[in-house]
Amino acid sequence: MSHGITPEATAEAMQRCATLDPSERDVLIYSSKGLHAKEVGALMCRGHKWVEKVKTTMFTKLDVSTTVEAAVIAAKAGIV
């Protein structure tokens, strides 16, 4: 029994992440590392409400509903 990430899961995650624009990708990376919207906003010189809006769009593109799910996709894609 294998507990690793399958090549298919990696390919799917990479395809999903390829739909993200650079800002969404940056928010994904920071959020996957555990940063909150205010912290991400400060790093990107944006407000936390902008970060939340980007996360909503990003969740739709990745077909997820939580930051944890998005982080799993990012990890499978090799982004984080």
C-alpha positions in Angstrom: 0.0 0.0 0.0 1.5 3.3 -1.1 1.0 6.5 1.0 2.8 8.8 -1.4 1.3 11.2 -3.9 0.4 9.6 -7.1 1.6 11.0 -10.4 -2.0 11.6 -11.4 -2.7 13.6 -8.2 0.4 15.7 -8.8 -0.6 16.4 -12.4 -4.1 17.4 -11.4 -2.8 19.7 -8.7 -0.4 21.3 -11.2 -3.2 21.8 -13.7 -5.3 23.5 -11.0 -2.5 25.7 -9.9 -1.7 26.7 -13.5 -5.1 28.5 -13.6 -3.9 31.0 -10.8 -2.6 34.4 -11.7 0.6 35.6 -9.9 -1.2 37.3 -7.1 -3.4 34.3 -6.4 -0.3 32.1 -6.5 1.5 34.3 -4.0 -1.5 34.4 -1.6 -1.7 30.6 -1.9 2.0 30.2 -1.0 1.8 32.6 2.0 -1.5 31.1 3.2 -0.1 27.6 2.9 2.7 28.6 5.2 0.1 29.5 7.8 0.0 33.3 7.4 -3.2 35.1 8.1 -4.8 37.6 5.7 -3.5 40.6 7.5 0.1 39.2 7.4 -0.2 38.3 3.7 -1.6 41.7 3.0 1.3 43.4 4.8 3.8 41.3 2.8 2.1 42.1 -0.5 1.4 45.8 0.4 -2.3 45.2 0.2 -5.2 45.2 2.7 -6.5 42.1 4.3 -9.9 42.4 2.6 -8.1 42.3 -0.8 -6.4 39.1 0.4 -9.7 37.6 1.4 -11.2 38.5 -2.1 -8.2 36.9 -3.8 -8.6 33.8 -1.7 -12.2 33.5 -2.7 -11.3 33.6 -6.3 -8.4 31.2 -5.8 -10.7 28.7 -3.9 -13.1 28.7 -6.9 -10.3 28.1 -9.4 -8.8 25.3 -7.3 -12.2 23.8 -6.5 -11.7 23.9 -2.8 -13.5 25.6 0.1 -10.7 26.0 2.8 -7.2 27.2 3.1 -6.1 23.7 4.2 -7.5 22.1 1.0 -5.7 24.8 -1.0 -2.5 24.1 0.8 -2.8 20.4 0.1 -3.2 21.2 -3.7 -0.2 23.5 -3.4 1.9 20.8 -1.8 0.9 18.2 -4.4 1.8 20.6 -7.1 5.2 21.3 -5.5 4.6 25.0 -4.9 5.2 24.8 -1.2 
